[in-house]
Structure formats: C-alpha cells, structure tokens
C-alpha cells in the first residue's frame, strides 16, 4: 500500500501559493496569413508564439486569457457526505488522470487504485490530471475485492456505477438516512466491475444512454456520477427541501 500523496488539500490551504494553484499566463495569438488565420492559445513566455503552428507564418497577439480570475471559492456543496472512489482495474492511465481531476473538483477524499490501475508517477496520468494527482489522497491495492470488504467493515457504503439488471438510474431520487461515507466503484473499461466487488455493493447505479452505445467512457461517467452524488447528498440540499432530491 502506498502512502497518500504529499500535497493534500490541507497542504494547499496552508500553502495557497503552491504551483498547483498558479496557472501559467496564456494569451491568444492569431496567424497573419489571410488564408490561414488560425487562432490559438500559447504561454506568453513561449518563443513559439511568434510562429503559426499550422503554416509557420508570423502571428500577432489578439487577447490575453487571464485565467487567474477564475472563481475558485469553495461552494457550500463541498460539505456533506464524505465521498471516496474505488477504481477497479482501470486500464488507461489517461482515464485515471482524468478521474483524479474530477475527483479533486468534486471534493473526493480518497481514491483506491485496485488491480492493474496505474498510479501517479505515470506520465500519462500527469497529462490529464494536470496536478490533481498531487491534491487527492490515493493508495494502491492488488486485490480490489479485499479492499472492498475492508471499506464495508469500516461502515462505508459502496455504490457501483454499472449498467446491470436491477441497477437504478442516477436520476431516480434516493434517500440516504445517514452521513456514512459513500465509495463510488468504477470498473474496467471492457469487463466492468469485478463480480466479487459488485456483490458487496449497497447500490448499483447507471447513467441512462440515449444513443447506440451502451455506456460512456469510464472517466466521463465517473465525472457525471460523482458530481450528481455530491449534489444530491449535500447537507444544504436536504436542509432546504426534502423533495429536492428529485432531478426531474
Ligand atoms: Zn497560419
């Protein structure tokens, strides 16, 4: 088992000027060749800004993108039921990186990386996590079934994100009588969640599909589900109205 990442949320609060929070200054440049006119973002310190990446012609500065103005104030939704996630044999490091980023955004407290799921240190995770892999606690485990039992033993609820016979749409209202932590379980891109984990889950939820495909990309599905669970289990929502758990 690995120890949690060095840069936790608490660390970020203690050190607000950490590199994770300081975005590089970008600007929008445009190609001067009338037939091209490509508009593209680039760091203002980059030497390549003076040359069109498509045709090589000279460029000019069009606008600056002041992304430091993005509102990063904590929303009241960040309180409520503690959320964690179990990643069972996720094959793609790019998916894992993307899941780290969504987990950070939705205030997920821990990611259990099980089976062959790649762990931070992998360059492809860094590509899509963009620093979020240093902000969310994680641990690696060979046996996902074992860790699922352990989490159940700690009183946590396991929710599987999988389209199965009897699974419930994430848009169906649900009521949780207590504030026990919820662990969202997602499975392998092809084979899904290990049956040994699935049978331990308290609830199985799925995202309704309107097209030809039977499921979304696992990282996209995780992002949709974790934000909805965060919203629906928020203490504030329950305080305002008991009926507000419906999303119709
Ligand atoms: Zn050009």
Boltz pocket constraint, residues with backbone or C-beta under 6 A from the ligand:
constraints:
  - pocket:
      binder: B
      contacts: [[A, 31], [A, 32], [A, 33], [A, 36], [A, 37], [A, 38], [A, 52], [A, 53], [A, 54], [A, 55], [A, 56], [A, 57]]
      max_distance: 6.0
